[in-house]
């Protein structure tokens, strides 16, 4: 017959295991490398990524082992920039209300061309070529 002490020990162990899993899983997921696209070839956005781009005006996608920020500017033009901040590598995000790109880690700000506006980033964000194909799909390619 289980005692109150044994029940509390089990409950404490389950809580500790759950807490450990809640810390370790996101860390392991962050460290897992992004899938690598074909060598030098264009990366095509999936249907889900395209829908998110339409809803939120931006999406971060994996392309050639890197994170790429694809956004639709206020004029409706598609743009693609490296989503890795040049300061310490945090993921940047598009802020449609400010028509700019923001890094939350140290408040770095970039314009839509990737140029540094303020904060600690030492270099601009690398720019990717983005266009739509005949089927309406969105393709991203690295620029030379």
N, CA and C of each residue as an Amber inpcrd file, in Angstrom:
protein
   432
   0.8490000  -1.1820000   0.0000000   0.0000000   0.0000000   0.0000000
   0.8960000   1.2470000   0.0000000   0.6860000   2.1400000  -0.9890000
   1.5350000   3.3260000  -1.0740000   1.2750000   4.2890000   0.0810000
   2.3650000   4.8380000   0.5670000   2.2580000   5.8060000   1.6580000
   2.2230000   7.2160000   1.0770000   1.8760000   8.1340000   1.9230000
   1.8520000   9.5330000   1.5070000   3.2570000   9.9920000   1.1000000
   4.2590000   9.5460000   1.8120000   5.6470000   9.8990000   1.5250000
   6.0580000   9.4010000   0.1290000   5.7220000   8.1590000  -0.1800000
   6.0680000   7.5860000  -1.4830000   5.3370000   8.3400000  -2.6090000
   4.0880000   8.7130000  -2.3820000   3.3200000   9.4680000  -3.3680000
   3.9660000  10.8330000  -3.6220000   4.3430000  11.5410000  -2.5630000
   4.9740000  12.8540000  -2.7140000   6.3370000  12.7510000  -3.4020000
   7.0970000  11.6910000  -3.0930000   8.3840000  11.4730000  -3.7640000
   8.1690000  11.2640000  -5.2640000   7.1720000  10.4980000  -5.6420000
   6.8680000  10.2700000  -7.0510000   6.4310000  11.5530000  -7.7430000
   5.6050000  12.3280000  -7.0540000   5.1420000  13.5930000  -7.6040000
   6.3100000  14.5610000  -7.7990000   7.2100000  14.6220000  -6.8290000
   8.3880000  15.4780000  -6.9310000   9.2900000  15.0220000  -8.0790000
   9.4800000  13.7220000  -8.2320000  10.2980000  13.1970000  -9.3300000
   9.6970000  13.5090000 -10.6890000   8.3910000  13.3650000 -10.8150000
   7.7220000  13.6700000 -12.0800000   7.8300000  15.1570000 -12.4040000
   7.7210000  16.0060000 -11.4020000   7.8570000  17.4500000 -11.6060000
   9.2750000  17.8010000 -12.0520000  10.2700000  17.1900000 -11.4240000
  11.6660000  17.4420000 -11.8060000  11.9240000  16.9690000 -13.2320000
  11.4080000  15.8080000 -13.6170000  11.5950000  15.2920000 -14.9700000
  10.9060000  16.1960000 -15.9930000   9.7220000  16.6650000 -15.6920000
   9.0060000  17.5680000 -16.5920000   9.7340000  18.8920000 -16.7620000
  10.2560000  19.4300000 -15.6870000  11.0090000  20.6810000 -15.7510000
  12.2700000  20.5030000 -16.5850000  12.9790000  19.4150000 -16.3720000
  14.1890000  19.1360000 -17.1430000  13.8670000  19.0090000 -18.6290000
  12.8020000  18.3050000 -18.9600000  12.4030000  18.1480000 -20.3600000
  12.0210000  19.4960000 -20.9740000  11.3590000  20.3580000 -20.2030000
  10.9470000  21.6680000 -20.7000000  12.1450000  22.5720000 -20.9810000
  13.2670000  22.3290000 -20.3390000  14.4780000  23.1140000 -20.5650000
  15.3320000  22.4930000 -21.6740000  15.4860000  21.1880000 -21.6580000
  16.3960000  20.5140000 -22.5830000  15.8270000  20.4520000 -24.0040000
  14.5470000  20.1630000 -24.1710000  13.9720000  20.0180000 -25.5090000
  14.1430000  21.2760000 -26.3710000  13.7670000  22.4790000 -25.8990000
  13.9750000  23.6570000 -26.7530000  15.4520000  23.9070000 -27.0560000
  16.3140000  23.6160000 -26.1130000  17.7410000  23.7960000 -26.3370000
  18.2350000  22.8580000 -27.4410000  17.8470000  21.6050000 -27.3860000
  18.2500000  20.6500000 -28.4190000  17.6530000  21.0150000 -29.7780000
  16.4370000  21.4830000 -29.7790000  15.7960000  21.8740000 -31.0380000
  16.4930000  23.0840000 -31.6500000  16.9480000  24.0080000 -30.8110000
  17.6670000  25.1860000 -31.2900000  19.0170000  24.7880000 -31.8830000
  19.6890000  23.8240000 -31.2690000  21.0130000  23.4170000 -31.7150000
  20.9940000  22.5240000 -32.9510000  19.8490000  21.9310000 -33.2620000
  19.7400000  21.0580000 -34.4320000  19.9360000  21.8860000 -35.7000000
  20.8320000  21.4640000 -36.6000000  21.0730000  22.2410000 -37.8150000
  19.8460000  22.2910000 -38.7150000  19.7220000  23.3870000 -39.4580000
  18.6310000  23.5290000 -40.4110000  18.8690000  22.6000000 -41.5920000
  17.8060000  22.1280000 -42.2370000  18.0040000  21.2830000 -43.4150000
  18.6910000  22.0750000 -44.5230000  19.5760000  21.4200000 -45.2300000
  20.3290000  22.0720000 -46.2950000  19.6100000  21.8520000 -47.6230000
  19.3920000  22.9390000 -48.3370000  18.7540000  22.8470000 -49.6510000
  19.8040000  22.4260000 -50.6730000  19.3820000  22.2380000 -51.8790000
  20.3010000  21.8610000 -52.9470000  21.4460000  22.8500000 -53.0790000
  22.5700000  22.3810000 -53.5420000  23.7710000  23.1950000 -53.6330000
  23.5400000  24.3720000 -54.5770000  23.5450000  25.5760000 -54.0270000
  23.4440000  26.7790000 -54.8290000  22.1210000  26.9700000 -55.5400000
  21.2250000  26.0080000 -55.4650000  19.9500000  26.1190000 -56.1580000
  18.9710000  26.9760000 -55.3930000  17.9160000  27.3980000 -56.0610000
  16.9100000  28.2110000 -55.3790000  16.1110000  27.3860000 -54.3680000
  15.6340000  28.0690000 -53.3480000  14.7730000  27.4580000 -52.3460000
  13.3530000  27.9470000 -52.5970000  12.4320000  27.0160000 -52.6840000
  11.0290000  27.3580000 -52.9330000  10.2730000  27.3150000 -51.6100000
   9.4990000  28.3640000 -51.3240000   8.6990000  28.3910000 -50.1170000
   7.5940000  27.3530000 -50.2060000   7.3280000  26.6920000 -49.0840000
   6.2420000  25.7230000 -49.0350000   4.9060000  26.4660000 -48.9990000
   3.8440000  25.7300000 -49.1630000   2.5140000  26.3390000 -49.1100000
   2.2650000  26.9760000 -47.7360000   2.6680000  26.2890000 -46.6600000
   2.4760000  26.8250000 -45.3030000   3.2790000  28.1090000 -45.1130000
   4.5110000  28.1400000 -45.6200000   5.3400000  29.3410000 -45.4900000
   4.7470000  30.4990000 -46.2910000   4.2250000  30.2040000 -47.4750000
   3.5990000  31.2390000 -48.3000000   2.3480000  31.7860000 -47.6220000
   1.5490000  30.9140000 -47.0040000   0.3450000  31.3630000 -46.2910000
   0.7130000  32.2320000 -45.1020000   1.7730000  31.8500000 -44.3720000
   2.2110000  32.6660000 -43.2370000   2.7130000  34.0250000 -43.7260000
   3.4040000  34.0510000 -44.8550000   3.8710000  35.3140000 -45.4370000
   2.6830000  36.2130000 -45.7630000   1.6250000  35.6480000 -46.2990000
   0.4310000  36.4360000 -46.6220000  -0.2510000  36.9730000 -45.3610000
  -0.2880000  36.1500000 -44.3110000  -0.9440000  36.5530000 -43.0650000
  -0.1450000  37.5930000 -42.2930000   1.1470000  37.3210000 -42.0740000
   1.9550000  38.1370000 -41.1660000   2.8770000  39.1170000 -41.8890000
   2.9250000  39.0780000 -43.2070000   3.8110000  39.9020000 -44.0320000
   5.2820000  39.5300000 -43.9160000   5.6170000  38.4840000 -43.1620000
   6.9830000  37.9810000 -43.1370000   6.9960000  36.5400000 -42.6720000
   8.0610000  35.8380000 -43.0320000   8.2560000  34.4640000 -42.5950000
   9.7660000  34.2010000 -42.5910000  10.2360000  33.4050000 -41.6360000
  11.6310000  32.9870000 -41.6020000  11.6770000  31.5440000 -42.0920000
  12.4800000  31.3070000 -43.1290000  12.5440000  29.9930000 -43.7530000
  13.9900000  29.5000000 -43.8030000  14.1810000  28.1800000 -43.7890000
  15.5360000  27.6470000 -43.9780000  15.8770000  27.6320000 -45.4720000
  17.0620000  28.1230000 -45.7960000  17.5210000  28.1180000 -47.1840000
  19.0300000  27.9020000 -47.1860000  19.4760000  26.8200000 -47.7830000
  20.9040000  26.4850000 -47.8780000  21.5670000  26.4670000 -46.5000000
  20.8600000  25.9360000 -45.5100000  21.4260000  25.8250000 -44.1630000
  21.4230000  27.1120000 -43.3680000  20.7620000  28.1470000 -43.8610000
  20.6910000  29.4350000 -43.1650000  19.2290000  29.8030000 -42.9340000
  19.0210000  30.7480000 -42.0260000  17.6820000  31.2950000 -41.8040000
  17.5450000  32.5290000 -42.6800000  16.4690000  32.5790000 -43.4650000
  16.2350000  33.7090000 -44.3680000  14.8890000  34.3380000 -44.0230000
  14.8930000  35.6550000 -43.8590000  13.6830000  36.4220000 -43.5900000
  13.1060000  36.8610000 -44.9430000  11.9100000  36.3810000 -45.2450000
  11.2040000  36.7880000 -46.4650000  10.0660000  37.6830000 -46.0220000
   9.9700000  38.8740000 -46.6130000   8.9410000  39.8260000 -46.1860000
   8.3030000  40.5010000 -47.3750000   7.1290000  41.0350000 -47.1120000
   6.4160000  41.8320000 -48.1050000   6.3910000  43.2540000 -47.5640000
   7.0770000  44.1810000 -48.2620000   7.1780000  45.5590000 -47.7740000
   5.8510000  46.3040000 -47.9720000   5.7400000  47.5370000 -47.4590000
   4.4750000  48.2750000 -47.5720000   3.9830000  48.4650000 -49.0080000
   4.8910000  48.4360000 -49.9900000   4.4830000  48.5740000 -51.3900000
   4.1100000  47.2260000 -51.9990000   4.2250000  46.1400000 -51.2330000
   3.8740000  44.8150000 -51.7210000   5.0190000  44.0810000 -52.3880000
   6.2240000  44.6640000 -52.3660000   7.3990000  44.0360000 -52.9890000
   7.9750000  42.9770000 -52.0480000   8.3370000  41.8270000 -52.6170000
   8.9630000  40.7740000 -51.8250000  10.4460000  41.0660000 -51.6480000
  10.9460000  40.8370000 -50.4430000  12.3600000  41.0130000 -50.1280000
  12.8130000  39.8100000 -49.3150000  14.0900000  39.4840000 -49.4130000
  14.6530000  38.3820000 -48.6390000  16.0190000  38.8050000 -48.1170000
  16.2130000  38.6400000 -46.8070000  17.4690000  38.9880000 -46.1570000
  17.8470000  37.8860000 -45.1950000  19.1250000  37.8270000 -44.8730000
  19.5870000  36.8650000 -43.8810000  18.8940000  37.1940000 -42.5570000
  18.3330000  36.1970000 -41.9000000  17.6050000  36.4240000 -40.6530000
  18.5200000  36.3920000 -39.4320000  19.8080000  36.2290000 -39.6410000
  20.7710000  36.1570000 -38.5410000  21.4000000  37.5340000 -38.3450000
  21.1660000  38.1260000 -37.1850000  21.7150000  39.4450000 -36.8760000
  23.2390000  39.3980000 -36.9440000  23.8310000  40.4320000 -37.4870000
  25.2810000  40.4760000 -37.6410000  26.0010000  40.8090000 -36.3340000
  25.2610000  41.0550000 -35.2650000  25.8850000  41.3480000 -33.9820000
  26.2370000  40.0610000 -33.2480000  25.2220000  39.3050000 -32.8370000
  25.4870000  38.0650000 -32.1100000  24.6860000  36.8790000 -32.6280000
  24.1000000  37.0090000 -33.8040000  23.4550000  35.8710000 -34.4360000
  22.0220000  35.5900000 -34.0370000  21.3680000  36.4940000 -33.3270000
  19.9560000  36.2920000 -32.9870000  19.1100000  36.3850000 -34.2600000
  17.9200000  35.8150000 -34.2150000  17.0230000  35.8740000 -35.3670000
  16.2790000  37.2040000 -35.3650000  16.3450000  37.9070000 -36.4840000
  15.6670000  39.1940000 -36.6170000  14.2280000  38.9750000 -37.0610000
  13.4260000  40.0180000 -36.9490000  12.0390000  39.9300000 -37.3920000
  11.6200000  41.2400000 -38.0480000  10.6650000  41.1320000 -38.9360000
  10.1240000  42.2940000 -39.6420000   9.0530000  42.9290000 -38.7780000
   9.0940000  44.2650000 -38.6750000   8.0850000  45.0180000 -37.9390000
   7.3240000  45.8640000 -38.9660000   6.1720000  45.3510000 -39.4490000
   5.4570000  46.0560000 -40.5180000   5.0590000  47.4910000 -40.1640000
   4.6970000  47.7520000 -38.9130000   4.2830000  49.0930000 -38.5100000
   5.3970000  50.1150000 -38.6380000   6.6410000  49.6760000 -38.5180000
   7.7900000  50.5720000 -38.6250000   8.4910000  50.4350000 -39.9720000
   8.0440000  49.4980000 -40.8010000   8.6860000  49.2020000 -42.0860000
  10.1880000  49.0280000 -41.8860000  10.5410000  48.2210000 -40.8930000
  11.9400000  47.9620000 -40.5980000  12.1270000  46.5670000 -40.0340000
  13.3790000  46.2040000 -39.8360000  13.7410000  44.9010000 -39.3040000
  14.3820000  45.1210000 -37.9470000  13.9930000  44.2830000 -36.9740000
  14.4010000  44.4840000 -35.5910000  14.9970000  43.2140000 -35.0140000
  16.0870000  43.3650000 -34.2780000  16.6790000  42.2630000 -33.5330000
  16.3560000  42.4920000 -32.0610000  15.6360000  41.5710000 -31.4790000
  15.1720000  41.7190000 -30.1040000  16.2850000  41.5510000 -29.0740000
  17.3740000  40.9030000 -29.4220000  18.4270000  40.6210000 -28.4330000
  19.0640000  41.8920000 -27.8730000  19.4500000  42.8170000 -28.7490000
  20.1220000  44.0370000 -28.2890000  19.5690000  45.2830000 -28.9760000
  18.3250000  45.1820000 -29.4360000  17.5920000  46.3010000 -30.0310000
  18.2740000  46.8620000 -31.2850000  18.8540000  45.9770000 -32.0760000
  19.4230000  46.3960000 -33.3520000  18.3170000  46.6170000 -34.3630000
  18.4580000  47.6390000 -35.1900000  17.4450000  47.9410000 -36.1960000
  18.0990000  48.0790000 -37.5680000  17.3990000  47.5400000 -38.5770000
  17.8660000  47.5740000 -39.9600000  16.7520000  48.1270000 -40.8290000
  17.1250000  48.7470000 -41.9580000  16.0900000  49.1530000 -42.9120000
  15.7660000  47.9540000 -43.8080000  14.8570000  48.1390000 -44.7450000
  14.4190000  47.0230000 -45.5900000  15.4610000  46.6050000 -46.6230000
  16.5260000  47.3680000 -46.7650000  17.6480000  46.9980000 -47.6250000
  18.7130000  46.2400000 -46.8380000  18.5050000  46.1090000 -45.5020000
  19.4530000  45.4040000 -44.6480000  20.4900000  46.2970000 -44.0010000
  20.4690000  47.5920000 -44.2940000  21.4540000  48.5170000 -43.7130000
  21.1530000  48.7610000 -42.2390000  22.2010000  48.9210000 -41.4450000
  22.0660000  49.1590000 -40.0040000  21.5530000  50.5700000 -39.7730000
  20.4710000  50.6810000 -38.9920000  19.9350000  51.9840000 -38.6150000
  20.3800000  52.3910000 -37.2120000  20.3760000  51.4230000 -36.2940000
  20.7860000  51.7270000 -34.9200000  21.1280000  50.4350000 -34.1950000
  21.7550000  50.6000000 -33.0470000  22.0980000  49.4510000 -32.2130000
  23.5030000  48.9520000 -32.4860000  23.8320000  47.8080000 -31.9160000
  25.2080000  47.3080000 -32.0030000  25.6070000  46.5170000 -33.2560000
  24.7030000  46.1400000 -34.1740000  25.1630000  45.3480000 -35.3170000
  26.2620000  46.0670000 -36.1110000  27.3770000  45.3720000 -36.3840000
  28.4950000  46.0120000 -37.0780000  28.3620000  46.0530000 -38.5980000
  27.5440000  45.1820000 -39.1740000  27.4260000  45.0820000 -40.6240000
  25.9590000  44.9780000 -41.0330000  25.6650000  45.2970000 -42.2960000
  24.2930000  45.1190000 -42.7780000  23.9570000  43.6370000 -42.9440000
  22.6790000  43.3440000 -43.0850000  22.2230000  41.9790000 -43.3230000
  22.4580000  41.6100000 -44.7880000  22.9890000  40.4220000 -45.0610000
  23.1230000  39.9850000 -46.4550000  21.7420000  39.8740000 -47.1110000
  21.6730000  40.2220000 -48.3880000  20.4160000  40.2370000 -49.1370000
  20.3740000  39.0440000 -50.0890000  19.2030000  38.4590000 -50.2410000
  18.9620000  37.3470000 -51.1650000  18.0660000  37.8360000 -52.2940000
  18.1700000  37.1790000 -53.4280000  17.2590000  37.4670000 -54.5450000
  15.9740000  36.6840000 -54.3080000  14.8400000  37.3280000 -54.5190000
  13.5530000  36.6610000 -54.3400000  12.6510000  37.0300000 -55.5130000
  11.9770000  36.0360000 -56.0500000  11.0460000  36.2880000 -57.1480000
   9.9850000  35.1910000 -57.1750000   8.9310000  35.4560000 -57.9200000
   7.8800000  34.4490000 -58.0800000   8.0550000  33.7880000 -59.4400000
   7.7810000  32.4970000 -59.4870000   7.9040000  31.7740000 -60.7540000
   6.5630000  31.7810000 -61.4850000   6.4880000  31.0720000 -62.6030000
   5.2800000  31.0570000 -63.4340000   4.0770000  30.4800000 -62.7050000
   4.3250000  29.5630000 -61.7590000   3.2350000  28.9320000 -61.0120000
   2.7910000  29.7520000 -59.8110000   3.4340000  30.9050000 -59.5700000
   3.1070000  31.7270000 -58.4150000   3.8960000  31.3560000 -57.1730000
   4.8050000  30.3850000 -57.2720000   5.6480000  30.0140000 -56.1480000
   6.7280000  31.0510000 -55.9010000   7.1730000  31.1480000 -54.6640000
   8.1970000  32.1230000 -54.2930000   9.5320000  31.3960000 -54.1770000
  10.5420000  31.9150000 -54.9030000  11.8680000  31.3180000 -54.9300000
  12.8880000  32.2860000 -54.3360000  13.8320000  31.7260000 -53.5650000
  14.8990000  32.5060000 -52.9520000  16.2220000  31.9590000 -53.4580000
  17.1110000  32.8360000 -53.9010000  18.4480000  32.4070000 -54.3150000
  19.4800000  33.3210000 -53.6830000  20.6380000  32.7430000 -53.3970000
  21.7270000  33.5370000 -52.8440000  22.2860000  34.4400000 -53.9230000
  22.6460000  35.6600000 -53.5330000  23.2910000  36.5640000 -54.4740000
  24.7910000  36.3870000 -54.3420000  25.4970000  36.6740000 -55.3910000
  26.9490000  36.4660000 -55.3920000  27.6710000  37.4780000 -54.5510000
